[in-house]
Amino acid sequence: MTSYCDITSNPLYVDIYRELRDKNEMTARARFRPPLDRWESMANLGIKIGFGDDWIRFGATKAWIDGIMGNSSARFYEPYTHNPSSRGIWRDIMFPFERSPDNPEEMQSRLERLALEADANGIQLTVHAIGDEANGYLMDMLQRITLKNGEKDRRFRLVHAQVMTDRDIERAGALNIVAEVQPYHTSDDMRWMEERIGRDRSRGAYAFRRLWDSGAVVSFGSDSPGTNASRYYLNPMLGVYAAVTRKTLSGRPEGGWFPEEKLTVKEAIRAYTLNTAYASFEESMKGTITVGKLADFVVLSDNLLTINPNDIKNVTAKMTVVGARIVYSAR
């Protein structure tokens, strides 16, 4: 790993990063994403997309619209299969719903009001969405934001994009969505997903191939350390393995879970590198080994393009280089 996103709300972390940077002790590049309701203080400081330097960068915010699959609180259009009395929850940032200042007949959530204001001030929006209704709401919201604030390169990041309807998967590309997904969720969640939402809705879970083919930008990450329902590995090799095999770490099911959603190894590598750089407006400075870009890369124990995909989960990092400096070397 040469870069990571920090969604910690504590501003003291920024001071820690700055001290490490000034002492030349940073071993990875930090991209800081405070909560959406901090957008105004960010704007008052002149922070917008691209603010910062090569080591510490700002300009994006994070919000949460629904719960998680781990405790069946993700928001769906229809009730859970195993709990017909529940469709999941909306997070507090959705409330209150108030009349839109532009259209008194239109009710607007607090999330949408904050998102409109942040977007108008050049701040990137990234929003956690797990259930199909949560993802659908955000796509509708993005269309309204675009109508009110105008067309621009906003790279709206749908964080997780975990379960989506066929319609929303198809329109993801048209809306220029960045699907910020965590492929290891596939290996972890497939064990109980169908029990909770049934086989038909599970087709829309982690639909990497259809999202990719829609024209959306699929950006991979880890979601580490995870939630109170599950812990996630930081190791990107497990993510590549999950994306190209759609199996658990024990190798089940034999052909992969909804195998039509598999990505190729090349696509999975791109999702972890160039596409993730694009997601944060940094594709001109990193994401590929190119003259003029930052000298950030890892040396692996095996060639991902030639080994059996089932063995990718066992690949290790032999060396990590950040800013042309070796920051890790295996013994």
Buried (B, 14 or more C-beta within 10 A) or exposed (E): BBBEBBBEEEEEBBEEBBEBBEEEEBBBBBBBBBBBBBBEEBBEEEBBBEBBEBBBBBBBBBBBBBBBBBEBBBBBEEEBBEEEEEBBBBBEBBEEBEEBEEEEEEEBBBBBBBBBBBBBBBBBBBBBBBBBBBBBBBBEBBEBBBEBBEEEEBBBBBBBBBBBBEEBBBBBBEBBBBBBBBBBBBBBBBEEBBEBBBEEBBBBBBBBBBBBBBBBBBBBBBBBEBEEEBEBBBBBBBBBBBBBBBBBEEEEEEEBBBEEBBBBBEBBBBBBBBBBBBBBBBBEBBBEEEEEBBEBBBEBEBEBEEBEBEEBBEBEBEEBBBBEEEBBEEE
